[in-house]
């Protein structure tokens, strides 16, 4: 195999591993009936199933949360400040209200108020009336909870209360009743909350009143013990307090200065230790002219040094000079920094001494002030406690009065904005969804069964099957010729042409069928470039695969190329080529092999120029023995001396061994495989049998390929085949075509 064949084989293998839209369409077209039947059956079943399901109706009411809340814990504005917005606009509040609406208590009150449990229709909520006995029914509030759903309407302060029921009137009635219970129940809960708050506030008011009386009595007893009408600061106490304040302020300032100087000393020491002076932001250093000048020069020298190092390396003379400058400026800057550090250290020592003296004075002043303030603290503590109790008592008294008034003005913050109406169309079952699911499931099931059928199909369907899966070389294809379809290069089909389908290549030399045969001829001659092809035999694995059609077509295209061709009907089991060429078969190949006639006496000329035909002759009883005889070899040599090439139409290799015997004697062997009929194992057995006798298998011809399904040559071969007829630009002047012949 040359480089072009290898490239073509690789391209064909890649194409066979890729799934394209053409493959999908071809797959659907082959199994369309199965897919359509499964889809129709499942769709009809889904339609019937949807019609048997009970209808469920849904009705809903919408309630909205109004602004306004109980005054038990404060005003509305105060509450909004605490929670960061309108309390009743939050999703949390709406979710709590939804829980109340679906609570057992609320649903029980709805059932008791409406007496809905007494209606038999209520229990038939799912359309399956009579399936459950009364004693096995759930509690009515439990059943109402099952059919009721409460949800928050997105981006709003509303709740939607929905009820699903088999009877639309009951669905609407229950939805409105649950909404009404939510509104009334909210008011009852608010009143209950207000009453509880009133009771708690009254209790707190009494306790606070008693605590205030006790505190005022303790203040009176303290003044009586101290023998004073009131307790206020004297001159000594004021002086002691002022001394503590003054010394304390001085001590704070001294400690601040000590901390500042300590931080400055640490900063300068860290800069000296690390050599990083850029991050030192002290005023004494920032405004120091010498340090600023040295830092700027050091930064310039460092930048210059880095630039020269990157450009010339460390060994360059100018780099060394710049490095010396950098070291000089670093040493100078360090000296200046040490001088600054010594100055700061002296200031730090002085500040620490001052802080120690002030601390001693402050502690002494504190002792004096504490002894004076001890009595004042006791009295002031009692006074503050009494004042706090008075304020709390006044606040509780004010809230108590406000709450008593607000109870008389209490209202529900839930309002019905959309009442439930009787629904006209059911929400379940969703018939369109069921139909669509049935349709999709049917299509899926049909495709799945088609895939199984495809996997179980072991026939040869394409050229890729032979080359990629079975590893058999393919010489070409012969398309199936359907008189119902137009064939490129042929204008129309005649009945006369149907009588001789084996001569289709002769009748329509410009047809695409003839062109495919010429392609096979080219491949044969190309494979025999090293050795001249003088004889070849055509066989198949089993009957009815088209070997006789292939033999006639190959002999015809060889003769059309100018070669003298002898077509021999070597099928001494069921010969039929004599009928194709309308030649008597009373004498033929068998007569020559038994010595009853010479070859020249029984050879006939045909309607095809340069093509001669040797019929089978009388059917012998021992055909295999005749072929094994040396006279067959003599006959073959004699035929090759008179003709350029000898073509044998042999019997199928599966039933008899005649083809295997002839295969050893000819230059090349061509096997015919019929698409969508020949099984893969038959091809493998045929190839193995030919290789067992060491026959020169030139390749396989794939016959009967329906190229209209885009599978003959492979993915790319369909388009190549379609171009055959367009290449000539005109149709055949004569009429004819046929269905692909098989023998």
Secondary structure, 3 states (H helix, E strand, C coil): CCHHHHHHHHHHHHHHCCCCHHHHHHHHHHCHHHHHHHHHHHHHHHHHHHHHCCCEEEEEEEEEECCCCCHHHCCHHHHHHHHCCCHHHCHHHHHHHHHHHCCHHHHHHHHHHHCHHHCHHHHCCCCCCCCCCHHHCCCHHHHHHHHEEEEECCCCCEEEEEEEECCHHHHHHHHHHHHHHHHHHHHHHHHHHHHHHHHHHHHHHHHHHHHHHHHHHHHHHHHHHHCCCCCCCCHHHHHHHHHHHHHHHHHHHHHHHHHHHHHHHHHHHHHHHHCCCCCCCCHHHHCCHHHHHHHHHHHHHHHHHHHHHHHHCCCCHHHHHHHHHHHHHHHHHHHHHHHHHHHHHHHHHHHHHHHHHHHHHHHHHHHHHHHHHHHHHHHHHHHHHHHHHHHHHHHHHHHHHHHHHHHHCCCCCEEEEECCCCCCCCCECCHHHHHHHHHHHHHHHHHHHHHHHHHHCCECCCHHHHHHHCCCCEEEEEECCCCCCCCCCCCCCCHHHHHCHHHHHHHCCCCHHHHHHHHHHHHHHHHCCCCCCCEEEEEECCCCCCHHHHHHHHHHHHHHCCCCEEEEECCCCCCCHHHHCCCCCCCCHHHHHCCCCCHHHHEEECCCCCEEEECCCCCCCCHHHHHHCHHHHHHHHHHHHHCCEEEEECCCCCCCCHHHHHHCCCCEEEEEEECCCCEHHHHHHHHHHHHHCCCCEEEEEEEEECHHHCCCCCCCHHHHHHHHHHHHCCCCCCCCCCCCCCC
